[in-house]
């Protein structure tokens, strides 16, 4: 557990998605391995990643059986209780096998800190990787509940203050850590969700992916059961039915608990001929679809949670040099600037109009595509984030060693 830089054993703990499905965690783990560290990831099974133990690209992966996903506040608490208990057992096993220098816990839930406290007591530095803001996330799912909000905010503050370093995904995350939780500025590091150019890079279009249509609109992301994915179908219906665009098809890439319901809804609404849901896409299929897309879209509506997030899919669209239509979310718009088209919030008719205008104005679409790539390349790609990640881990280890001393 020494305080000097060098090869360390870093454990990453996550609860909501399996490794390597969570792209951010995958990139962090592989970057740490490339820097010479030993990395163990502990997380749930899912999406076909069901082996209890395996090694992937130098990363040791240990998995616990994922509990059923929660739907209401009580169900979420039960899910977290089961998952964190199983995670605690894995972390205890890892700590017994080999000394741990740093443990990175991926929040939410902020209670992820609890199963890591045993490793921290034995000298490991604690890094909180703040993926989403729990109070805003809970409000998005269940509406405004003052008592629940107060409890979640107190938990967030407690968790971030326990950290030797906090990884924030954008400027809003920095502000939350510093102002809402009172974390010292020198302990907060911005590590953005930058696409890895080894995986996300321009390739030749594949016209057959248009499935007989002249134009292709693509959405890519995780299909949660409560993220308002029906809006994707609203936009498709507005463009292809009400506006009569028979030349346009939609492909919605991704997996998750909301996919089956979305697929069933597409059939019920008579959109199966224009909306294609191929499921989980590997890197190659994602590249191919994005390269073939005439327009890429993000339909996340402005809300406290969405405004605080930088949408990973949108940054990937930028890196691929695609014209983008989205709603004006605060953090994502800060990243994109004027390199994307913004529809009126919550107005699917206006969203469809924006898509149609890009489809009918290829010169504008080309200009936006070039501007998008220019926004992504200088500062948003993953290689620019790696030095900050490594610095954060080293700083956390120094801080922890100083406190132990």
C-alpha positions as CSV (number, residue, x, y, z in Angstrom):
1,X,0.0,0.0,0.0
2,X,3.0,2.3,-0.3
3,X,2.6,6.0,-1.1
4,X,5.0,6.2,-4.0
5,X,3.7,5.9,-7.6
6,X,4.2,2.5,-9.2
7,X,2.3,-0.8,-9.8
8,X,-0.7,-0.9,-7.6
9,X,-3.7,-3.2,-7.0
10,X,-6.8,-1.3,-7.9
11,X,-10.3,-2.7,-7.3
12,X,-13.3,-1.3,-9.1
13,X,-16.8,-1.9,-7.7
14,X,-20.0,-1.4,-9.5
15,X,-23.6,-2.3,-9.0
16,X,-25.9,-1.3,-11.9
17,X,-24.3,-2.8,-15.0
18,X,-22.0,-5.7,-15.7
19,X,-18.4,-5.5,-16.8
20,X,-17.5,-4.9,-19.6
21,X,-20.9,-3.6,-20.7
22,X,-20.4,-0.4,-18.7
23,X,-18.1,1.4,-21.2
24,X,-16.7,4.0,-18.8
25,X,-15.7,1.3,-16.3
26,X,-14.2,-0.8,-19.1
27,X,-12.1,2.1,-20.3
28,X,-10.9,3.0,-16.8
29,X,-9.9,-0.6,-16.0
30,X,-8.0,-1.1,-19.3
31,X,-6.3,2.3,-18.8
32,X,-5.1,1.3,-15.4
33,X,-3.8,-2.1,-16.7
34,X,-2.0,-0.3,-19.5
35,X,-0.3,1.9,-16.8
36,X,1.0,-1.2,-15.1
37,X,-1.5,-1.7,-12.3
38,X,-3.2,-4.9,-11.4
39,X,-7.0,-4.4,-11.7
40,X,-9.9,-6.4,-10.3
41,X,-13.5,-5.5,-11.2
42,X,-16.3,-6.6,-8.9
43,X,-19.8,-6.3,-10.2
44,X,-23.1,-8.0,-11.3
45,X,-23.8,-10.5,-14.0
46,X,-26.0,-9.6,-17.0
47,X,-26.2,-9.1,-20.8
48,X,-24.6,-12.4,-21.4
49,X,-21.6,-11.7,-19.0
50,X,-22.5,-14.4,-16.5
51,X,-19.1,-16.0,-15.7
52,X,-18.4,-15.8,-12.0
53,X,-14.7,-15.2,-12.7
54,X,-12.7,-14.5,-15.8
55,X,-9.9,-12.3,-17.2
56,X,-10.7,-9.9,-20.0
57,X,-7.8,-7.9,-21.6
58,X,-5.7,-8.2,-18.4
59,X,-8.6,-7.2,-16.1
60,X,-9.7,-9.8,-13.5
61,X,-13.5,-9.8,-13.3
62,X,-15.5,-11.2,-10.4
63,X,-19.3,-11.2,-10.6
64,X,-22.2,-11.8,-8.2
65,X,-25.6,-12.8,-9.4
66,X,-27.5,-9.7,-10.2
67,X,-30.7,-9.2,-8.1
68,X,-34.0,-8.4,-9.9
69,X,-34.1,-4.7,-10.9
70,X,-36.2,-2.4,-8.7
71,X,-39.2,-0.4,-9.9
72,X,-40.3,1.6,-6.9
73,X,-38.4,3.1,-3.9
74,X,-38.9,-0.1,-1.8
75,X,-37.9,-2.4,-4.6
76,X,-34.8,-0.3,-5.2
77,X,-33.8,-0.5,-1.6
78,X,-34.2,-4.3,-1.7
79,X,-32.2,-4.5,-4.9
80,X,-29.4,-2.4,-3.4
81,X,-29.4,-4.3,-0.1
82,X,-29.0,-7.7,-1.9
83,X,-26.4,-6.3,-4.4
84,X,-24.3,-4.5,-1.8
85,X,-24.2,-7.6,0.4
86,X,-23.0,-9.7,-2.5
87,X,-20.5,-7.1,-3.5
88,X,-19.2,-6.9,0.1
89,X,-18.5,-10.6,0.0
90,X,-16.5,-10.3,-3.2
91,X,-14.5,-7.3,-1.9
92,X,-13.8,-9.1,1.3
93,X,-12.5,-12.1,-0.8
94,X,-10.3,-9.9,-2.9
95,X,-8.9,-8.2,0.1
96,X,-8.1,-11.5,1.7
97,X,-6.2,-12.7,-1.4
98,X,-4.1,-9.7,-2.0
99,X,-3.5,-6.2,-0.5
100,X,-5.6,-3.5,-2.2
101,X,-4.0,-0.1,-2.8
102,X,-7.1,1.7,-4.1
103,X,-10.8,0.9,-4.5
104,X,-12.9,2.8,-7.0
105,X,-16.6,2.7,-6.2
106,X,-19.0,3.6,-9.0
107,X,-22.0,5.6,-7.8
108,X,-25.0,5.6,-7.7
109,X,-26.0,4.2,-5.4
110,X,-23.8,6.3,-3.1
111,X,-24.2,3.5,-0.6
112,X,-21.6,1.7,-2.8
113,X,-19.1,3.2,-0.3
114,X,-20.3,0.9,2.5
115,X,-19.0,-2.4,1.1
116,X,-15.6,-0.7,0.4
117,X,-15.1,0.5,3.9
118,X,-13.5,-2.7,5.0
119,X,-10.7,-2.3,2.3
120,X,-10.3,1.3,3.3
121,X,-9.8,0.4,7.0
122,X,-7.0,-1.9,5.8
123,X,-5.3,1.0,4.0
124,X,-6.8,1.2,0.6
125,X,-7.5,4.6,-0.8
126,X,-11.2,5.3,-1.6
127,X,-12.1,6.9,-4.9
128,X,-15.8,7.6,-5.7
129,X,-16.5,7.6,-9.4
130,X,-19.7,9.8,-9.5
131,X,-21.6,8.5,-12.6
132,X,-24.9,10.1,-11.8
133,X,-26.3,12.4,-9.2
134,X,-28.5,10.3,-6.9
135,X,-31.0,13.0,-5.7
136,X,-31.7,14.1,-9.3
137,X,-31.9,10.4,-10.4
138,X,-34.4,9.5,-7.7
139,X,-36.5,12.6,-8.5
140,X,-36.5,11.6,-12.2
141,X,-37.8,8.1,-11.3
142,X,-40.3,8.8,-8.5
143,X,-41.0,12.5,-8.5
144,X,-40.3,15.0,-5.7
145,X,-40.3,13.3,-2.3
146,X,-38.9,15.6,0.4
147,X,-38.0,12.9,2.9
148,X,-36.4,10.6,0.4
149,X,-34.6,13.5,-1.2
150,X,-33.2,14.6,2.2
151,X,-32.0,11.1,3.0
152,X,-30.4,10.7,-0.4
153,X,-28.6,14.0,-0.3
154,X,-27.3,13.2,3.2
155,X,-26.0,9.9,1.9
156,X,-24.4,11.5,-1.1
157,X,-22.7,14.1,1.1
158,X,-21.5,11.3,3.5
159,X,-20.1,9.2,0.7
160,X,-18.2,12.0,-1.1
161,X,-16.7,13.2,2.1
162,X,-15.3,9.7,2.8
163,X,-13.5,9.7,-0.5
164,X,-9.8,10.4,-0.9
165,X,-10.6,11.5,-4.4
166,X,-13.8,12.1,-6.4
167,X,-14.1,11.5,-10.2
168,X,-16.6,13.9,-11.7
169,X,-17.9,13.5,-15.2
170,X,-18.3,17.2,-16.0
171,X,-18.4,20.7,-14.5
172,X,-21.8,20.1,-12.8
173,X,-20.3,17.0,-11.0
174,X,-17.4,19.2,-9.8
175,X,-19.9,21.8,-8.5
176,X,-21.9,19.1,-6.6
177,X,-18.8,17.6,-5.0
178,X,-17.5,21.0,-3.9
179,X,-20.6,22.9,-3.0
180,X,-23.2,20.3,-2.1
181,X,-20.8,17.8,-0.4
182,X,-18.1,20.2,0.7
183,X,-15.2,18.2,-0.9
184,X,-11.9,20.1,-1.2
185,X,-11.2,21.3,-4.7
186,X,-7.9,19.4,-4.9
187,X,-9.7,16.1,-4.3
188,X,-12.0,16.4,-7.3
189,X,-10.9,15.4,-10.8
190,X,-12.9,15.7,-14.0
191,X,-12.8,12.4,-16.0
192,X,-15.2,12.7,-18.9
193,X,-17.0,9.9,-20.7
194,X,-14.8,10.2,-23.7
195,X,-15.0,7.7,-26.6
196,X,-12.0,5.5,-27.1
197,X,-10.8,6.2,-30.6
198,X,-9.6,2.5,-30.9
199,X,-13.3,1.5,-30.7
200,X,-15.3,4.6,-31.8
201,X,-13.8,6.0,-35.1
202,X,-15.1,6.7,-38.6
203,X,-15.5,3.7,-40.9
204,X,-17.1,3.2,-44.3
205,X,-20.9,3.2,-44.4
206,X,-22.8,0.0,-44.9
207,X,-25.8,0.8,-47.0
208,X,-27.4,-2.6,-46.3
209,X,-28.0,-1.4,-42.7
210,X,-30.6,1.1,-44.1
211,X,-32.8,-2.0,-44.6
212,X,-34.2,-0.8,-47.9
213,X,-34.6,2.8,-46.9
214,X,-32.8,5.8,-48.5
215,X,-32.1,7.5,-45.2
216,X,-31.2,6.2,-41.7
217,X,-31.7,7.8,-38.3
218,X,-29.9,6.2,-35.4
219,X,-30.2,6.3,-31.6
220,X,-27.8,4.3,-29.4
221,X,-27.9,3.8,-25.7
222,X,-29.0,1.8,-22.7
223,X,-32.7,0.9,-22.7
224,X,-33.9,1.5,-19.2
225,X,-37.5,0.6,-18.3
226,X,-38.3,4.2,-17.1
227,X,-36.4,6.5,-19.4
228,X,-39.2,7.7,-21.6
229,X,-38.0,5.6,-24.6
230,X,-41.5,5.9,-26.1
231,X,-40.4,9.4,-27.3
232,X,-38.2,7.6,-29.9
233,X,-41.3,6.1,-31.3
234,X,-43.2,9.4,-31.2
235,X,-40.5,11.0,-33.3
236,X,-40.4,8.1,-35.7
237,X,-44.2,8.2,-36.1
238,X,-44.2,12.0,-36.6
239,X,-41.6,11.8,-39.3
240,X,-42.7,8.7,-41.2
241,X,-46.5,8.8,-40.7
242,X,-47.6,12.3,-40.2
243,X,-45.0,13.9,-42.4
244,X,-45.1,11.0,-44.8
245,X,-41.4,10.3,-45.1
246,X,-41.4,6.8,-46.5
247,X,-37.7,7.0,-47.3
248,X,-36.6,7.1,-43.7
249,X,-35.9,4.2,-41.3
250,X,-34.9,4.3,-37.6
251,X,-32.5,1.9,-35.9
252,X,-32.5,2.0,-32.1
253,X,-29.3,0.3,-30.8
254,X,-29.0,-1.0,-27.3
255,X,-30.2,-3.4,-24.6
256,X,-31.7,-3.2,-21.2
257,X,-34.9,-3.9,-19.3
258,X,-36.9,-1.4,-21.5
259,X,-36.1,-3.0,-24.9
260,X,-38.9,-5.7,-24.9
261,X,-41.6,-3.1,-24.0
262,X,-40.3,-0.7,-26.7
263,X,-40.3,-3.5,-29.3
264,X,-43.8,-4.5,-28.4
265,X,-45.0,-0.8,-28.5
266,X,-43.4,-0.4,-32.0
267,X,-45.5,-3.3,-33.2
268,X,-48.7,-2.1,-31.6
269,X,-48.2,1.3,-33.2
270,X,-47.6,-0.1,-36.6
271,X,-44.0,1.1,-36.7
272,X,-42.3,-2.3,-37.1
273,X,-41.5,-1.5,-40.8
274,X,-39.6,1.7,-40.0
275,X,-38.2,1.1,-36.5
276,X,-35.5,-1.6,-36.1
277,X,-34.3,-2.7,-32.6
278,X,-31.4,-5.1,-33.2
279,X,-30.4,-5.3,-29.5
280,X,-27.0,-5.0,-27.9
281,X,-24.4,-3.9,-30.4
282,X,-20.7,-4.6,-30.1
283,X,-18.1,-1.9,-31.0
284,X,-18.0,-2.9,-34.7
285,X,-21.7,-2.9,-35.2
286,X,-22.0,0.4,-33.4
287,X,-19.4,2.0,-35.6
288,X,-21.0,0.6,-38.7
289,X,-24.5,2.0,-37.8
290,X,-23.2,5.4,-36.8
291,X,-21.1,5.7,-40.0
292,X,-24.2,4.8,-42.0
293,X,-26.6,7.1,-40.2
294,X,-27.7,10.3,-41.9
295,X,-28.7,11.8,-38.6
296,X,-28.1,10.6,-35.0
297,X,-30.5,11.6,-32.2
298,X,-30.7,12.0,-28.5
299,X,-34.3,12.4,-27.1
300,X,-33.4,12.9,-23.4
301,X,-35.6,15.7,-22.2
302,X,-34.4,18.6,-20.0
303,X,-34.7,17.7,-16.3
304,X,-32.5,18.1,-13.2
305,X,-30.9,14.7,-13.8
306,X,-30.4,15.0,-17.6
307,X,-29.3,18.6,-17.4
308,X,-26.5,17.5,-15.0
309,X,-25.3,14.7,-17.3
310,X,-23.1,14.6,-20.4
311,X,-24.8,12.1,-22.6
312,X,-22.2,9.5,-23.7
313,X,-24.1,8.6,-26.9
314,X,-24.0,12.2,-28.0
315,X,-20.2,12.5,-27.5
316,X,-19.9,9.2,-29.5
317,X,-21.9,10.8,-32.3
318,X,-19.6,13.8,-32.3
319,X,-16.5,11.6,-32.4
320,X,-17.9,9.7,-35.4
321,X,-18.5,13.0,-37.2
322,X,-22.3,12.7,-37.4
323,X,-25.0,15.4,-37.6
324,X,-27.0,15.3,-34.4
325,X,-30.5,16.4,-33.3
326,X,-31.2,16.6,-29.6
327,X,-32.9,18.6,-26.9
328,X,-30.8,21.4,-25.2
329,X,-29.6,19.8,-22.0
330,X,-27.3,22.1,-20.0
331,X,-24.2,20.0,-19.8
332,X,-24.5,18.2,-23.1
333,X,-25.1,21.6,-24.9
334,X,-22.1,23.0,-23.1
335,X,-20.0,20.2,-24.7
336,X,-21.7,20.4,-28.2
337,X,-22.0,24.1,-28.6
338,X,-23.4,25.0,-32.0
339,X,-22.2,21.7,-33.6
340,X,-25.7,20.1,-33.2
341,X,-29.3,21.0,-33.9
342,X,-31.5,21.6,-30.8
343,X,-35.2,20.9,-30.9
344,X,-37.8,22.6,-28.7
345,X,-37.8,20.7,-25.4
346,X,-40.5,18.0,-25.3
347,X,-41.8,18.9,-28.8
348,X,-41.6,15.7,-30.9
349,X,-43.1,17.5,-33.9
350,X,-40.3,20.1,-33.8
351,X,-37.8,17.3,-33.3
352,X,-39.0,15.5,-36.4
353,X,-38.9,18.8,-38.3
354,X,-35.2,19.3,-37.3
355,X,-34.4,15.8,-38.6
356,X,-36.2,16.4,-41.8
357,X,-34.5,19.7,-42.4
358,X,-31.1,18.0,-42.0
359,X,-32.1,15.2,-44.3
360,X,-33.1,17.7,-47.0
361,X,-30.1,19.9,-46.6
362,X,-27.0,17.7,-47.1
363,X,-24.6,20.6,-47.2
364,X,-25.7,21.8,-43.7
365,X,-25.5,18.2,-42.5
366,X,-22.0,17.9,-43.7
367,X,-21.0,21.2,-42.0
368,X,-22.5,20.0,-38.8
369,X,-20.7,16.7,-39.0
370,X,-17.3,18.4,-39.5
371,X,-18.1,20.8,-36.6
372,X,-19.1,17.8,-34.4
373,X,-15.8,16.1,-35.0
374,X,-13.8,19.3,-34.3
375,X,-15.6,19.6,-30.9
376,X,-14.8,16.0,-30.0
377,X,-11.2,15.5,-31.0
378,X,-9.3,18.2,-29.0
379,X,-10.6,17.4,-25.5
380,X,-13.4,14.9,-25.3
381,X,-11.8,11.6,-26.4
382,X,-10.7,9.0,-23.9
383,X,-6.9,9.4,-24.3
384,X,-7.3,13.0,-22.9
385,X,-9.0,11.6,-19.8
386,X,-6.5,8.9,-19.0
387,X,-3.8,11.2,-17.4
388,X,-6.4,12.7,-15.1
389,X,-7.7,9.2,-14.0
390,X,-4.1,8.1,-13.2
391,X,-3.4,11.3,-11.4
392,X,-6.6,10.9,-9.3
393,X,-5.7,7.4,-8.2
394,X,-2.1,8.4,-7.3
395,X,-3.4,11.5,-5.4
396,X,-5.9,9.3,-3.5
397,X,-3.2,6.9,-2.5
398,X,-0.9,9.7,-1.3
399,X,-3.8,11.2,0.7
400,X,-4.7,7.8,2.3
401,X,-1.0,7.1,3.1
402,X,-0.7,10.5,4.7
403,X,-3.8,10.0,6.8
404,X,-2.6,6.5,7.9
405,X,0.7,8.0,8.8
